[in-house]
Amino acid sequence: MTNDQSGTDPATKSRRRKRQRKGLCLQDQPVQNPDAAGIDIGAREIFVAVPAGRDEDPVRVFGTFTEDLQRMADWLLACRITTVAMESTGVYWIPLYEILEANGIQPCLADARHMKNVPGRRTDWHECQWIQYLHSVGLLRAAFRPEEQVCAVRAVMRHRGQLVEMASQHVQHMHKALTQMNLQIHHVLSDITGQTGLAIVDAILTGERDPEALALLRDPRVKASPETVRKSLVGHWRPEHLFTLKQSCELYRTYQGQIEACDRQIEQMLGEFAPRVDPDAQPLPPDRKHRRKPSRAKTGTAPKGALRAGFDLRTEAYKLFGVDITQVPGLATMVLALFAEIGRDLSRWPTASHFASWLALCPDNDISGGRLLWKGGRKAKSRAGQMFRLAAYSLHRSSTPLGDYLRRMKAKLGPRAATTATAHKIAIIFYTMVRNQVEYDETIWAARDTHRTKRLEAKLHRQAKRLGYQLVPITELPAA
């Protein structure tokens, strides 16, 4: 009898052992959440599965109307369900999440990558049962979702970001129309939507065609000479391009008005939060940042994409977090965006390392059998992590200790890894300040620099001794 006939060939044994191990880990897991349910969310239908024995039909299908969702919540309560797991599918989960919370059922929003389908579970009917099983045995982790009040600010902040992107598209359309008429003013001015740029565009749209008259609208602070501005305003005045320029300019101003309305709404919502500190009783610490030029608040203008002029960002952030986050290099303009994405309650992460891991700012090592198979950063879409990366990226020319660290890591690891390493360090500082309510202290870097210098000196002494040399400080050399 051959091995194939007896079924004892090595390949067959290997497949059998894999099936046994798989069945053991999937079917013999102890139940940790006996009152758990699973939901597979769709745009038109929602499939819900409860444990067997809780209802005659443990799997039901509901619609997505509000009445159907409420009926589903009542059925889950009748089945004695206390927690429900669901996938984070687009924005379809948000109404269901809110209704479950309102009915006292704890929702568990899980990443779709953590509950991949296995063979035989490709339909929604079987998928909800698979989610229910994974949640009952404790194999799913809930995604982070801040409190409801912070979620409201986050929704408006994200909408504002989309409006800024749409407004920038119309600026590009204005550039295109000017280029088609061979008006190179947008290459002479750094910003066509600035005071000089908009004044010239408005004069063109009202019928002014004389380059000399248009050049007189130049602001004295513009670096380009009046002659250069005049030469850039000589072109072909085609009516179709003037029409597109007019519409693009009007749409840009429309979006700017909507952005200002969002700013007012955000300010109103931030005012509803209970401040952690009273700036009158506990004043802001002194601003230790070195400014090369006066702030935009003093000049009466606001940076592109920032909240409207007159909004004291530093004071509001100090009241929200209880510490002055704006003193951290790179985070001066991102404090409100971070508050909208993370909130101010960082107790969900036990340590700063957990926080950095959630942001996907720490290395992910794949170790098997004591061997390092792969190492690198995890591929995860984290808005907050991207903000910390942007903060690190902006420190390339900074004279702060974090800027020195970024440049040192670039020479050692390369640009990409250096940005992630610096973002990791900024995230640790942010977590420590907010969680422990301590202010940013740059003097700590001096002690670390001294320690690093000593380690470098010891390394040089070891290398010189290995080569048969001895290092002597310059102060100890004999006079010539």
Secondary structure, DSSP 8 states (H G I E B T S, - for coil): --HHHHT-SHHHHHHHHHHHHHHHHHHS---S-TTEEEEEE-SSEEEEE--TTSSSSSEEEEESSHHHHHHHHHHHHHTT--EEEEE--TTTHHHHHHHHHHTT-EEEEE-GGGG---TT--SHHHHHHHHHHHHHTT---------HHHHHHHHHHHHHHHHHHHHHHHHHHHHHHHHHTT--HHHHSS-TTSHHHHHHHHHHHTT---HHHHHTT--TT-SS-HHHHHHHT-----HHHHHHHHHHHHHHHHHHHHHHHHHHHHHHHHTTS--SS-TTTS---------SS--HHHHT---TTS--TT--HHHHHHHHHSS-GGGSTT-TTTHHHHHHHH-S--TTSSSHHHHHHHTT-SB--EEETTEEEE--B-----HHHHHHHHHHHTTTT--SHHHHHHHHHHHHH-HHHHHHHHHHHHHHHHHHHHHHT----THHHHHHHHHHHHHHHHHHHHHHHHTT-----GGGS---
